[in-house]
């Protein structure tokens, strides 16, 4: 009886702790939604409350009046979508090469690739900016990369540096290593090219991994703020996250429209996870269960 009571007490405190942590985690999200529907006066007078005396859509109207949300959404979708395509395809291609192809220096190159994950992204911002600005024969530059702005203020300045990341290669390599080599050997005997083996045989087998990587890449690209703000100068090319900064001034912040814009900016990633969560969970469970 004593052991059973102890288990019940532990279970009770575990559930209480889980509920408290859940409330702490979820409360800011609920506050953001509630604030987006509050009138401006009520935001300051009753800021911490999740309930409003007057339901209003004024903040959402102001959000679209202050910044061109429709244009910014399309920009973010394009950048995040291109990031997904390049990361999944190139990451899978590189992961397949490291996992299934035998070539000299494979382990050394892969270790160097993994070591690049230890370098903070802030350190590489200035070198990346200079490389993009001095890219030859683009953006008014001559063959020596002088005279123009290169790829600055172009979507390629965001897409190319993140076209394939070290994590994407590592992530896909782990999945390819779980698949048997006999599939490739049999295909080679039948005369298949290496790319066809990758595309027609192995790639369909790692669909959960590809979708998982795609979700993470889309979320990262959609939420990107610092780099787009640095390399994009034209207002028509701004992303949603950069556009939200328009509601913050030096001495004042429009919390209502800001929260309304933030709610709108979370919808795409939320819907993506809801519709693809089955594959996402499969991918995480598969990678976590690999011995």
Secondary structure, DSSP 8 states (H G I E B T S, - for coil): -HHHHHHHHHHHHHHHHHHHHHHHHHHHHHHHHHHHTS-HHHHHHSTT-S--SS---HHHHHHHHHS-HHHHHHHHHHHHHHHHHHHHHHHHHHHHHHHH---TTHHHHHHHHHHGGGS-TTTHHHHHHHHHHT-TTSTT--TTS-SS-TTTTSTHHHHTTTSS-HHHHHHHHHHHTTS-THHHHHHHHTT--HHHIIIIIIGGGGHHHHHHHHHHHHHHHHT--HHHHHH---GGG--HHHHGGGGB-SS-B-HHHHHHHHHHHHHHHHHHHHHHHHHHHHHHHHHHT--
